[in-house]
């Protein structure tokens, strides 16, 4: 095969890949929401949990990532005996990631034994939200 024939073969293969979509860009990532809960009000927590549930219903739980980040007074709703514990657990079972800020826990002298055993932790809630936004997550503060 001479150079001209090789060049045409490569060019035609590339054109075929473009025409059939094989060389297209990868699909966009699933929608992602990061929510801030920094109020110690059960109504705010219930609103955040409703938003998470509604987003999962609308798009399908397997088609959206939802993360709720609690810090400041909002962390109280993640204690093992909080009034919202059952709803938080239901959200976690449905695939929502619920995280507590360890900075706030330290400031409030809380330890993991005080907290809902099903939640996750991050060193700094505000930094977690900032990082998620830089990764393309939509920010929601109910």
PEGIWO-V902546 format. One line per field, one symbol per residue. ss: DSSP state (H for helix, E for strand, - for the rest). phi: phi as a letter, one per 40 degrees, with the letter a starting at -180 (. if undefined). psi: psi as a letter, one per 20 degrees, with the letter a starting at -180 (. if undefined). Layout:
ss = ???
phi = ???
psi = ???
This chain:
ss = --HHHHHHHHHHHHHHHHHH----------EEEEEEE----HHHHHHHHHHHHHHHHHH-HHHEEEEEEE-HHHHHHHE-----HHHHHHHHH---EEEEEHHHHHH----HHHE----EEE--HHHHHHHHHH---EEE--
phi = .cccccdcccccccccccccgcbccccccddbbbbbbbbcbdccccccccdcccccccbgdcbabbbbbbafdccdcbccbcccdccccccccchccbbbccccdcccfcbdccbdcccbbbdadccdcdcccccgcccbbc
psi = prggggghggghgghggghijhjrqqqqrqqpppqpojqkphhgghgghgggghghggiphijqpppppprbhihhijqhjqijgghggggghijpppqqphgggghjlqrhhirpiirrqqgogghgggggghjjqpppn.
